Amino acid sequence: MTDIDLTASPRDTILEAAARCFMDRGFNATSIDDIASRLGATKGMVYHYFSSKADLFFEIHQIGMDALFKAVEPLAEGADDAVSKLRAMSAAHVHSLIQTQHYQRAVAEGVQMHLRISTTRAQRAQLTRLQNRRRRYEQMFLEVLEQGIGEGKLRAEQPRIAIKPLFGALNSVINWYQPRRESGPGARDEVVEEVVRVALAGVVVPGKG
């Protein structure tokens, strides 16, 4: 029995199956046959909508980034003080990572693979656009960190460097989070709160957040 929602559009159904296959098997080890098998369909159906595995990856990357921007961008534009804003943005980021974990894992593994191998000119251009979008996303957090430093509530000797391990701590959730470990209402919120607390500990000035 498939774990894919077959009531969704064929295109979305294929993307969902591909993301889960990439997460479970890794991008390189996943074949179009694997994706079709997960769908309970033929690979001809996959090729009808996507010409290659790389095309699937790029669209999965876009979906993952769309989810993050949708969750975080409104908070970045708010008028809260920097500590409150950074905490809220970080929590929204982690919640979104968990909700789209299979997409985010596929992106994390796939980006490194695409950077290592030869690709077509069109694929390199697509990868560059996606990387630039990731930089714009990171820039939202960097600007709040710099705002907080100006307010005396956040700290970092070199903000552009400090933002990297901060993201590393937040993003780690895609590698170890398992929904089946949740126990009762609010369990996921507790996970998010703890991840954010640990991630921000190094940049929040004691007593200021």
Buried (B, 14 or more C-beta within 10 A) or exposed (E): EBEBEEEEEBEBBBBBBBBBBBBBBBBEEBEBEBBBBBBEBEBEBBEEBBEEBBBBBBBBBBBBBBBBBEBBBEBBEEEEBBBBBBBBBBBBBBBBBBEBBBBBBBBBBBBEBBEEEEBEEEBEEBBEEBBEBBEEBBEBBBBBBBBBBEEEBBBBEEBEEBBEEBBEBBBBBBEEBEEEEEEEEEEBEEBBBEBBBEBBEEBBBEEBB
